[in-house]
Amino acid sequence: MKQEVQLKYINDEYNFGLVSWKEAYLLLPELVKLNVEYYKGNLIYRAPGSAKRIYYKAIKAGLRKCNIKVYFDVLDLPF
């Protein structure tokens, strides 16, 4: 099954897309939903299982407005 996400903002330098500040995606090398956390009073994004932090302040500087739809596979679980 595929899920559609419409990105409202994109940062080309970091290959980063935002739906809102609560929902962020790393675009390359594959589409990954990032976890939103706070670190020392700053909003950060982190890929699951990664120690690398991406600060919102750094991303905000290069954001541009867009309307891009991306699709990614979601695991189908039989119920």
SEMARMAR-374335 format. One line per field, with one value per atom (N, C-alpha, C): residue number from 1; residue in one letter; atom name; x, y, z. Coordinates in pm, whole numbers, plus 50000, padded with zeros to 5 digits. Layout:
<pts>
resi c(NUM|...) $
resn c(a|...) $
name c(CA|...) $
x c(X|...) $
y c(Y|...) $
z c(Z|...) $
</pts>
This chain:
<pts>
resi c(1|1|1|2|2|2|3|3|3|4|4|4|5|5|5|6|6|6|7|7|7|8|8|8|9|9|9|10|10|10|11|11|11|12|12|12|13|13|13|14|14|14|15|15|15|16|16|16|17|17|17|18|18|18|19|19|19|20|20|20|21|21|21|22|22|22|23|23|23|24|24|24|25|25|25|26|26|26|27|27|27|28|28|28|29|29|29|30|30|30|31|31|31|32|32|32|33|33|33|34|34|34|35|35|35|36|36|36|37|37|37|38|38|38|39|39|39|40|40|40|41|41|41|42|42|42|43|43|43|44|44|44|45|45|45|46|46|46|47|47|47|48|48|48|49|49|49|50|50|50|51|51|51|52|52|52|53|53|53|54|54|54|55|55|55|56|56|56|57|57|57|58|58|58|59|59|59|60|60|60|61|61|61|62|62|62|63|63|63|64|64|64|65|65|65|66|66|66|67|67|67|68|68|68|69|69|69|70|70|70|71|71|71|72|72|72|73|73|73|74|74|74|75|75|75|76|76|76|77|77|77|78|78|78|79|79|79) $
resn c(m|m|m|k|k|k|q|q|q|e|e|e|v|v|v|q|q|q|l|l|l|k|k|k|y|y|y|i|i|i|n|n|n|d|d|d|e|e|e|y|y|y|n|n|n|f|f|f|g|g|g|l|l|l|v|v|v|s|s|s|w|w|w|k|k|k|e|e|e|a|a|a|y|y|y|l|l|l|l|l|l|l|l|l|p|p|p|e|e|e|l|l|l|v|v|v|k|k|k|l|l|l|n|n|n|v|v|v|e|e|e|y|y|y|y|y|y|k|k|k|g|g|g|n|n|n|l|l|l|i|i|i|y|y|y|r|r|r|a|a|a|p|p|p|g|g|g|s|s|s|a|a|a|k|k|k|r|r|r|i|i|i|y|y|y|y|y|y|k|k|k|a|a|a|i|i|i|k|k|k|a|a|a|g|g|g|l|l|l|r|r|r|k|k|k|c|c|c|n|n|n|i|i|i|k|k|k|v|v|v|y|y|y|f|f|f|d|d|d|v|v|v|l|l|l|d|d|d|l|l|l|p|p|p|f|f|f) $
name c(N|CA|C|N|CA|C|N|CA|C|N|CA|C|N|CA|C|N|CA|C|N|CA|C|N|CA|C|N|CA|C|N|CA|C|N|CA|C|N|CA|C|N|CA|C|N|CA|C|N|CA|C|N|CA|C|N|CA|C|N|CA|C|N|CA|C|N|CA|C|N|CA|C|N|CA|C|N|CA|C|N|CA|C|N|CA|C|N|CA|C|N|CA|C|N|CA|C|N|CA|C|N|CA|C|N|CA|C|N|CA|C|N|CA|C|N|CA|C|N|CA|C|N|CA|C|N|CA|C|N|CA|C|N|CA|C|N|CA|C|N|CA|C|N|CA|C|N|CA|C|N|CA|C|N|CA|C|N|CA|C|N|CA|C|N|CA|C|N|CA|C|N|CA|C|N|CA|C|N|CA|C|N|CA|C|N|CA|C|N|CA|C|N|CA|C|N|CA|C|N|CA|C|N|CA|C|N|CA|C|N|CA|C|N|CA|C|N|CA|C|N|CA|C|N|CA|C|N|CA|C|N|CA|C|N|CA|C|N|CA|C|N|CA|C|N|CA|C|N|CA|C|N|CA|C|N|CA|C|N|CA|C|N|CA|C|N|CA|C|N|CA|C|N|CA|C) $
x c(50084|50000|50089|50047|50123|50051|50131|50076|50124|50035|50067|50090|50195|50227|50251|50191|50209|50302|50422|50521|50490|50488|50459|50585|50693|50821|50931|51036|51148|51279|51382|51516|51607|51657|51738|51877|51931|52065|52069|51968|51964|51879|51818|51726|51618|51547|51457|51323|51213|51080|50995|50912|50825|50679|50595|50451|50411|50459|50449|50572|50588|50707|50702|50585|50569|50592|50589|50601|50705|50819|50930|50981|51037|51087|51224|51311|51439|51416|51449|51412|51510|51638|51738|51827|51879|51871|51737|51659|51523|51435|51306|51212|51202|51237|51236|51164|51067|51000|51091|51111|51202|51126|51194|51139|51165|51067|51079|51113|51221|51266|51313|51337|51400|51535|51636|51770|51824|51846|51896|51812|51682|51590|51570|51629|51615|51536|51457|51383|51478|51480|51567|51487|51544|51489|51597|51554|51649|51587|51666|51620|51616|51522|51514|51644|51699|51823|51949|51939|52055|52087|52214|52256|52272|52262|52280|52157|52180|52072|52072|51951|51933|51850|51908|51842|51742|51628|51524|51574|51656|51710|51791|51869|51951|51863|51761|51672|51587|51540|51452|51516|51647|51716|51705|51697|51693|51561|51453|51323|51265|51201|51125|50989|50890|50753|50732|50660|50629|50510|50457|50352|50391|50462|50510|50446|50392|50336|50440|50464|50555|50478|50518|50453|50558|50518|50607|50526|50594|50528|50506|50389|50353|50332|50383|50372|50227|50181|50045|50044|49964|49950|49812|49804|49673|49612|49486|49416|49308) $
y c(49884|50000|50124|50225|50349|50459|50544|50658|50786|50881|51009|51115|51194|51305|51428|51538|51662|51754|51774|51860|52005|52090|52232|52315|52268|52339|52239|52286|52198|52276|52206|52262|52178|52236|52162|52127|52211|52188|52061|52042|51927|51811|51828|51727|51692|51794|51787|51846|51780|51831|51840|51944|51965|51969|51898|51914|52022|52011|52113|52094|52175|52159|52028|51966|51840|51718|51735|51623|51657|51584|51613|51485|51499|51384|51415|51316|51320|51260|51333|51292|51197|51217|51133|51066|50950|50859|50787|50783|50729|50811|50806|50883|50823|50903|50859|50964|50920|51012|51033|51159|51193|51212|51179|51201|51345|51407|51544|51537|51607|51603|51742|51756|51877|51838|51921|51898|52032|52041|52164|52286|52269|52378|52409|52332|52355|52242|52276|52178|52110|51977|51902|51790|51740|51624|51518|51392|51282|51163|51099|50977|50863|50773|50660|50579|50557|50480|50558|50688|50771|50861|50899|50992|51134|51149|51279|51366|51488|51584|51688|51721|51828|51936|52054|52161|52235|52269|52341|52479|52543|52675|52669|52564|52550|52523|52444|52410|52530|52605|52719|52824|52837|52939|52912|52786|52754|52702|52719|52667|52749|52679|52747|52680|52757|52708|52628|52518|52435|52347|52280|52182|52057|51968|51846|51727|51637|51514|51405|51334|51219|51098|50983|50857|50764|50691|50589|50467|50353|50227|50215|50163|50137|49987|49931|49788|49748|49651|49598|49489|49508|49408|49344|49214|49150|49146|49179|49177|49073) $
z c(50000|50000|50000|49928|49921|49997|50061|50133|50065|50052|49989|50096|50078|50167|50080|50117|50042|50120|50068|50133|50100|50204|50185|50177|50239|50236|50207|50142|50110|50126|50172|50184|50096|49988|49892|49946|50031|50085|50171|50253|50343|50288|50170|50113|50214|50255|50368|50328|50366|50335|50460|50468|50583|50539|50612|50600|50699|50820|50924|51011|51113|51197|51275|51285|51357|51269|51138|51046|50940|50943|50854|50790|50670|50595|50537|50540|50472|50335|50228|50093|50027|50048|49984|50087|50070|49955|49943|50049|50042|50134|50114|50195|50335|50436|50576|50659|50740|50831|50952|50989|51098|51228|51338|51471|51512|51575|51624|51773|51813|51952|51993|52122|52176|52233|52205|52256|52305|52434|52496|52457|52457|52429|52282|52193|52049|51985|51885|51809|51711|51714|51623|51557|51448|51378|51375|51391|51394|51322|51237|51169|51271|51258|51353|51352|51471|51485|51458|51438|51407|51525|51536|51639|51583|51450|51386|51407|51453|51477|51366|51321|51223|51293|51310|51383|51295|51353|51281|51237|51318|51283|51155|51137|51016|50894|50913|50802|50763|50861|50837|50747|50755|50675|50525|50484|50342|50292|50368|50325|50212|50120|50016|50006|49971|49965|49837|49848|49732|49765|49668|49686|49608|49673|49610|49679|49600|49655|49642|49752|49751|49800|49752|49789|49847|49951|50005|50046|50046|50078|50226|50263|50400|50413|50518|50539|50557|50478|50491|50596|50699|50803|50795|50782|50777|50917|50927|51055|51053) $
</pts>
